[in-house]
Amino acid sequence: MRTLIIFIISIFIPGAGQILSKDYFKGAIMILLAFCTSMVFNQLSPEIPFFIIMIWSLVDLYLKTEKTEGKQKAIKYLIFSIIVVVVLIPAVFYLSIFSFVKGGNYLKDEFFNQNNTENEMKEISIELDKYFLFRKAYPIHFSEFVNSKPIWKNWEHDSWGNPYHYTLTDSSSYTLVSAGHDLEIGTEDDIIKSSFKKSPE
């Protein structure tokens, strides 16, 4: 296992495997060369000299392992280290990022959008009731109502970007509906705000 780790580390930091194997002089030379060439060729192609030094490091480790543990094990360590770096590490990285993004989207859809929409609908309801107090009736058209003040412009859509569905039952009652995260009206996740039945005086 230790030998495999040495091979893997050498792919990322050429020379580090030699230092771990107590070949300090050669390891230091490789690390220094990798660093220097990266600085010198920074504006061109620093990956080319780095790749050459990495191959040198791996070949050197392979030859040492072949002498101490045999050719079969040396080949196995070399191949498996390349598989780990080329396949397994990127796969784990991708899955981690994918899970993080999906988890963030789930949190956004299930909590933040839900919470923001519910709070926004409460504010809309308050303003609709104020409208009713002055006009003795609720607005006929929701779009005209929210466009009557620039600050209400964002009230046309819920936090998922869907337009609110406003239904006027009669002049003294309404129903305001957000389709929720599934973006479909008439499903279980709908958010509904209804007025209390009022008698205009």
SVG drawing of the C-alpha trace seen along z (x, -y; Angstrom):
<svg xmlns="http://www.w3.org/2000/svg" viewBox="-72 -54 93 65">
<polyline fill="none" stroke="black" stroke-width="0.4" points="0.0,0.0 2.8,-2.4 4.5,-1.8 1.2,-2.5 0.9,-5.8 4.4,-6.7 3.6,-6.1 0.4,-8.2 2.1,-11.1 4.8,-11.1 2.2,-11.7 1.2,-14.9 4.6,-16.0 7.5,-14.4 10.2,-13.6 8.0,-13.3 8.0,-9.5 11.8,-9.5 12.0,-11.5 9.5,-9.1 11.7,-6.3 14.6,-8.0 16.4,-8.9 16.5,-12.5 19.0,-13.9 17.3,-12.6 13.8,-13.6 15.0,-17.1 16.5,-17.5 13.2,-16.4 11.0,-18.7 13.4,-21.6 13.4,-20.9 9.6,-20.6 9.2,-23.9 11.9,-25.8 10.6,-24.6 7.0,-25.5 8.3,-29.0 10.4,-29.3 7.8,-27.9 4.9,-29.6 3.9,-31.6 4.4,-28.7 3.6,-25.1 4.7,-24.3 2.9,-21.0 5.3,-19.5 8.5,-19.6 6.4,-18.7 5.1,-15.6 8.7,-14.6 9.9,-14.9 6.9,-13.0 7.7,-10.1 11.3,-10.2 10.1,-9.9 7.7,-7.0 10.2,-5.1 12.8,-5.5 10.3,-4.3 9.3,-1.4 12.9,-0.3 13.5,-0.4 10.3,1.5 11.2,4.1 14.5,4.7 13.0,4.9 9.5,6.4 9.7,7.9 8.5,7.0 4.9,8.1 4.3,5.9 6.1,3.0 3.8,3.2 0.8,3.5 1.7,0.5 2.4,-1.6 -0.9,-0.7 -3.1,-1.0 -1.6,-4.4 -2.4,-5.7 -5.9,-4.3 -6.4,-6.0 -5.2,-9.4 -6.8,-9.3 -10.1,-7.6 -10.9,-7.3 -9.9,-10.7 -11.7,-12.6 -14.8,-10.4 -14.8,-11.1 -14.3,-14.8 -17.1,-14.9 -19.5,-13.0 -18.7,-15.3 -19.3,-18.4 -22.4,-16.9 -23.8,-16.0 -22.9,-19.5 -24.7,-21.2 -27.7,-18.9 -27.9,-19.4 -27.7,-23.1 -30.4,-23.1 -32.6,-20.9 -32.1,-23.2 -32.8,-26.2 -36.0,-24.7 -37.3,-23.0 -36.5,-25.6 -35.4,-29.0 -37.8,-29.3 -40.7,-27.9 -40.0,-30.2 -39.4,-33.3 -42.6,-32.7 -44.7,-32.2 -43.4,-35.5 -43.9,-37.3 -47.5,-36.0 -48.2,-37.4 -46.9,-40.8 -49.1,-40.7 -52.1,-39.7 -51.5,-42.7 -51.4,-45.1 -54.5,-43.5 -56.4,-44.0 -55.3,-47.6 -56.5,-48.0 -59.9,-46.5 -60.2,-48.9 -59.9,-51.9 -61.7,-50.5 -64.3,-48.2 -63.3,-45.6 -60.2,-43.6 -58.4,-44.4 -59.8,-42.6 -56.4,-42.1 -53.4,-41.0 -50.9,-42.3 -52.4,-45.8 -52.2,-45.7 -48.6,-44.8 -47.6,-47.2 -49.2,-50.1 -46.0,-50.5 -42.5,-49.9 -41.6,-48.3 -44.2,-45.6 -42.9,-44.6 -41.2,-41.5 -44.5,-40.2 -45.6,-39.1 -43.6,-35.8 -42.9,-33.5 -39.3,-32.5 -39.3,-29.7 -39.9,-32.3 -43.5,-31.1 -46.3,-33.7 -48.7,-33.8 -52.3,-32.7 -54.8,-35.2 -58.5,-34.4 -61.2,-36.9 -64.1,-34.9 -66.2,-38.1 -65.3,-41.7 -64.8,-40.7 -62.7,-37.5 -59.7,-36.2 -57.3,-33.2 -53.6,-33.6 -51.7,-30.5 -48.0,-29.7 -47.4,-26.5 -44.5,-25.5 -41.3,-23.7 -43.0,-21.3 -44.2,-24.4 -47.7,-22.8 -50.9,-24.2 -53.3,-21.8 -50.7,-19.6 -49.8,-19.0 -47.0,-21.5 -49.1,-24.5 -48.9,-27.4 -52.3,-29.0 -53.4,-32.3 -57.0,-33.1 -58.8,-36.2 -61.5,-36.0 -64.9,-36.6 -65.7,-40.3 -68.8,-42.3 -68.1,-45.6 -69.8,-48.5"/>
</svg>
